[in-house]
Amino acid sequence: FRIALRSILRDVWINLLSVLTIASGLLITALIALSIYNFDVATKKLPEKFSIMLYLKDNLSREELENIMGTLEKDEAIERVKYIPKDEALNELKAVLKDAPYVLEGLGENPLHDSIEIKLKKEAVGPESAKRLVAKVKELNGIDEVEYGEKFLSTIFSIKVGMRAIGLVFIIIMSAGVIFVCYSTVKILFYRKKEEIETYKLLGATKGFIRSPFIIEGAVIGFSGGFLSLIGILSLYYTVIVRLSLTIPLFKVIIFPPTLPLLLPVAGLFLGMTGAVIAIGRIRY
């Protein structure tokens, strides 16, 4: 530890450059992870809002309606089924358009249909499960039309999968970059101390004793980079996001994950040690 500390202070500019490079990489990685996290949180709320509307044919008998309701309630993917008479639907429409009553002027008789609202279970909200259910519903007698926002649902889930894939690839690339920075730094430091290492060998030092300071240096460089990136993302969050949320309400929905403060320094420490171990392992002495 003493040798590692002396080396860090002696080669401060090389180490500082490495720390800043690692901090930049981890900061970008953290921003990507923050974006993916918030998008996931937003899409998790989708099941609460998502519903399938079934518009029934006119003059449907009570027996046919009960048959449709009974079939739907038996489906394991469905959480709740609600029958909405057309009179109730019209009252809801009037409540929505209370500030613009002229829209409904001269409407005459109620043009709406009796309908059934279907709420799916959280785990069942997805493009494939929704398509399966809609195909099954369309086969029922008495259904005039089905509406559920197919394109919107497919788009949301496609974006979610795409963001996760791109984010994962980017995180892997940035992690490899951090490891390479630590690898290169430790290798440079090793060759700068070749004479010192030869002296240690003549004095009977083991390989473990010679390698340990470099691994400690890699860990310190990685941890410092991770800690600096944490300061960067916290500063960015509180100076930009929090201030913008005061004037733009949309920014209030952005959530800062509580595990991120711990994760960044630990990730930097792990990646720094990994780079150092790889560098030392490839050097023959």
N, C-alpha and C positions, 0 to 999 in steps of 0.2 A: 504493500500500500504506500509506503514511504517513497519507494522508487517510482511508482506510478504518479504520485503527486508531484514529485520533482520534475518528471518528464512533462507533465501537463503544463506546469508553470514555465518550464524552459522553452517549450515549443508552443507558446500560447497563441501565436498568430495562425499557425496551421490548424490547431485545434478549434480556434474561434471560427475560422472559415468553414470548417466541417460542421460545427454546431449550427451555424446560420443556414448552411445548405440543408441540413437535416430538418431544421425547424421550418424552413420554407416548404419542403416536401410534405412533412406531417401536417402543416397548416392547410395545405390544399387538400390532402386526404381527409382531414377532419371536416372541412367544408362540404366535401362530396358526401361523406357519411351523414352529416347533419341534414343535407338535402334529402337523402334517401330515407332517413329516419322520419322526418316530418311528412314526407309523401306517404309513407306507410301508415303513420298515425291518422292522416287525413282519409286514406282509403279504408281504414278500419271502421270509420264512422259511416261508411257507405251502406252497410246492412240496415242501419237505423232508418235511412231515408229511402232505400230502394223498395219498390213495390211493383207488382204486376196487376194491371187493371183489365178486368174482363167485362166487356159491354154485352149485355144480354139482348136477345131478340125480343121484339114487342109481343105482348099477349102470351107470355110464358106462363104455363100452369104452375100451381104450387108444387105439384108432384115433381115436375121437371126441375124446378128450382132446388128442391130438397135433394134430388138425385145429384145435381151438380155440386151442391154444398157438401154432401156426404162423401162424394168421391174425392174432393179436394182436401177435406179434413183428414182423410186416411193416408195422404201422401206424407212420407217421413221428412221430406225437405221443407214442408210448409209449417210455419209456426202459428200463423193466425189467418183466419178467413173472415172477411166482413162484408155483409150484404148492404149495399147503399141504394135505396129506392131513388127514382129519378126526381121526386119532389124534394127529398133531402139534398140531393146533388145540386138542384137549382137554388135552394136556400144558401148552400155553401158558396155557390158562384156569386150570388147577390152580395154576400158578406165580403167576398174578395173584391168585388167591384163597387163597393159602397161609395167610393170617392168618384166613381165615373158611372152613375146610374143610367146615363143616356145610352150606354152601350146596349142595354137590355130593353130599351123603349121599343114598343111596337113588336115585341117578340111573339105575342099571341100565345098559343099553347106551348107547353113544355117540350122543347126539342131534344132534351137529353134522354138517355137510355138508363134503365136499371143497370146497376153494375155490381161487380164483386171485386173487392180489394184483397190481394194476397200478399202477405208478408212472409218472406223466407227466413229460415234459421240462418244465423251468422255464417256458419261453415258452408252453407249451400248457396251463398250469393256469389255467383261466378257465371261467365259466359256459357259454359257447357251445361251446367245444371239448370240455368234459366232457359236455355234452348230446349233441353229435354222436357222440362215441365210445360213450356208453351206448346210444344208439339203434341204432348199428351192432352192438354186442355182443349186444343183446337178440334180434337176428335169427339168431344162431348157435344151432345145435341143441345141447342139453345144458345150457343155462344156465337155472337155476331162478329165481334172484333176483339183482338188482344193487343194491348199496348204495354211496353215495358222498357223502352229506351235501349234497344239491342246495341245500336252503334255506340252509344255513350258508355255502356257497360264494357263492351269489348275494347274500346279505346282506353278506358281507365286501366283495365287489367293489362293491356299490351304495354302501356307506358310504365306501369309498375314493374313488370317483368324486365322490360328493356332497361329501365333505370338501375335495377338490381344487377343485371348482367354487366352493364357498362361500368357501374360503380365498383363491382368486384374486380373487373379487369384493371381498372385504374388504380385501385388500392394495391393490387398485386404488383403492378409496375412501379408505383411509388415506393412500396416496401423494398422491392429489389434495388431501387435507386439508393435508398437509405443504407441498405446493407453494403452496396458497392462503395459508397462514400466512406463508410467506416473501414471497409476492407482496404481501400486505397490509402487512407490516412494511417492505419496501423502498419501497412507495408512500408510506407515512406519513413515512419518513425523507426521501424525496425532497422532499415538499412542505414539510417543516420546514427544508429547506436551500435553498429557492427563491432567496432573496436571494444566498446564497453562490454558487449556480450561475450566476446572472445576472452576478456579478462575474467568474467564470471565463470566461464567454462574451465579456465586454467585453475581457478580457485576451487573447482569441484561442484559448481552449482548444477542442480538437476534441470531437466527440461521444463518441469513444472514451475520451478522458481523463475526461470527465464521468461516463460510464456505468460505467467500470471499478471505481471504489470501491464502488458499489452491488452489483455482481456479486460482488466480493470479500466484502462484508458478508453477502450471501445465502449464499455458500459457507461462511463461518465459522459463521454461525448454524446452517445445516444440518449441518455437520460436528460442531459442539458438541452439537447435539441427538442425533445418531447416536452419538457417543461416550458421552454421558450415558445413553442407552438401553442401550448395551452394558454399562456399569457396573451398571445396574439389573437386567438379565437375568442377569448373572454372579452378582450378590449374591443374587438370588432362587434361582438354581440351587444355589449352594453352601450357602445358609443354610436353604433349605426342602427341596429335592429330596434333596441328599446326606444331610442329617440324618434325613429321613424314611426313606431307604433302609436306615438302620441298624436301624430297628424294623419297617418294612414292606418285605419283600423285593420286592414288586411295583415299587417305585420304582427298583430297581436297573437295570431294563431301559431306563429313559429315557436317551437318548444326546444329548449336546450336540454339534451339528455343528461340526467344526473351522473351517469357512469363515465362520461367523457373526461372530466377532470382527472380521474384516476387512470383511465385507459391510455391517454396520450403519453405521459411520462413512462408508464410501464411498457408500452409498445416501443418507444424510443430506446429504453434500456435493453429490451430483448433483441431488437434489430441491431443495436450497436454491438452487443456481445456476439451475436451471430456473425456479423461482418468480421469482427476481430478473430474469432475462432477459425473462420474460413481462411483468413489471411495468414495466421500463424501456422495452420495446418498445411498450407501449400509452400511454406518456406522451409528449405533444407539447410540445417546448420549443425 
